[in-house]
């Protein structure tokens, strides 16, 4: 197999890689066309703590009304967020981000949590045991709207449940300036004559509908995820939940549970050291719940206690996630080449701080990668250049032996031996660079920092395709030039494939993010310059290159 065949193999393998990702996404259960509130008869059971957390069996909570029943809405606004909280359960039912724009309409803010007929994604919580309030309980809100005051760092929103059996419960949301972290707390005062032992559950409820902009060409993961120090990071796909094949640690003293989608996530982050029980389940109406149960401890008569679990709901900003909880930065999905992709991202981010533009940062990073791999690339291009010089002799062998492929292959091997050329000389350098390319592909695809990042002129978003297809067309032109610089394969079928490949492969890039196409374009231009120089040197030396060029 010569270098041309290896290039063809690489292109084919990368195409299969993309198609396989698309196929895996298609195997997930399709989202229902419309999500309707479950009827009373279809109510899913509330979570109950398992044996490890529950020392004595508590009474099961009442069934209540519909899962997403209508109630009064409390609006909350901070410097980063606009939220809507329902009086039913104190659910966080809408959450929009001021500094992130909608995928399709950039004049509107991006909305993560929402409760619509065609899409449900909300955060819920409640207490388990006795007559404690749960996510079906109707709370009383102290005010209809809240806004973070100038100079204030914390905004607190309170919901009060009706006292039951002498126990008074207040649910609180604490929003913080400059943060997507929301503290969700329960203040429990036991006015009864006996001790109580409530458990808090905190869950994310959503359907399986992928986010707007997700496509078969560029599939991304949408689903649940969990992390514990022992088991590390695990995804829990909706399809596995449907089939009853979801495997994950049920009990732990650390870790968190989350819902992921492209660029954004939500996660419950209980403090380390406290016992917890994780759960995932499919509910009626095509909804999925992923949550955690945390004990509030024993509350003696006449005393109070508080249970707080932070909720992060925001962008996958890598410089902040690892500071919030161990392993939370792993929600940025770089695939199986994370070990290479993470350093590439940090270099790219540093370059962006230096040049002030993510597009120019990509160009500089491409040049750096090209320089680092220059010795390997030179060996590959030198092998191709030598094959190009031999092309006339190879053509004569083809004419001499005609259809006798075995004798032609033997004659070609003899020619390579005589000219001291290794036809596999360019293989290893290309193979070594493939993991770096794929890792950079994931960096450019998965980093929220590049979402809606402008480059120049007509390219105002490096995370979406070039609207005028200029970059893909230029990239296709560079691939054609590269093909001209390479030796033509002796096999006529392979020669035709190599001529068609630049056009066919360019079609893929019509759907790729402009940032990724920019990387390929710059890489191709540098490769053309390098290969042209090596071809010229070797042709002048008549296949007798000096030690240094």
Buried (B, 14 or more C-beta within 10 A) or exposed (E): EBBBBBBBBBBEEBEEEBEEBBEEBEEBBEBBEEBBBBEEEEBBEBBBBEEEBBEEEBEEBEEBBBBBBEBEBBBBBBBBBBBBBBBBBBBBBBBBBEEBBBBEEEEEBBBBBBBEEEBBBBBBBBBBBBBBBBBBBBBEBEEEEBEBEEEEEEBEBBBBBEEBEBBBBBBBBBBBBEBBBBBBBBBBBBEBEEEBBBBBBBBBBBBBBBBEBBEEBBBBBBBBBBBBEEEEBBBBBBBBBBEEEBEBBEBBEBBBBBBBBBBBBBBBBBEBEBBBBBBBBBBBBBBBBBBBBBBBBEBEEEEEBEBBBBBBBBBBBBEBBEEBBBBBBBBBBBBEBBEBBBEBBEBBBEBBEEBEBBBBBBBBBBEEBBEEBEEBBBBBBBBBBBBBBBBEBBEEBBEEBEEEEEEBEEBBEEBBEEEEBBBEBBBEBBBEBEBBBBBBBBBBBBBBBBBBBEBEEEBBBBBBBBEEBBBBBBBBBBBBBBBEBBBBBBBEEBBEBBEEBBEEBBEBBBBBBBBBBBBBBBBBBBBBEBBBBBBEBBEEEEEEBEEEE
